[in-house]
Amino acid sequence: MQQGREPMALQLPPPDPHEPSGLPSPGFALPAPMVVHVRGRPSARTERLCDAILDLRPGALIVLASD
């Protein structure tokens, strides 16, 4: 472990103005936050990052990264 460095804080950009906020569309609701990994099973690091993002912004997250 490196000494003298502080861990980086996770900072997301502001929400997209077209990203819905508030109430979901009528007739549609996710039972829980979800992640779709398009390129297959993610690494443990990627899974932790996705969990952190969904903690800040619950909803659906589509991940195109490959580890």
SULKA-V770104 format. One record per helix or strand of 3 or more residues. SS is the DSSP state (hx for helix, st for strand). FROM is the first residue (numbers start at 0). TO is the last residue. If there is no record, write none. Layout:
# SULKA-V770104
ss | from | to
SS | FROM | TO
SS | FROM | TO
This chain:
# SULKA-V770104
ss | from | to
st | 33 | 36
hx | 43 | 55
st | 59 | 62
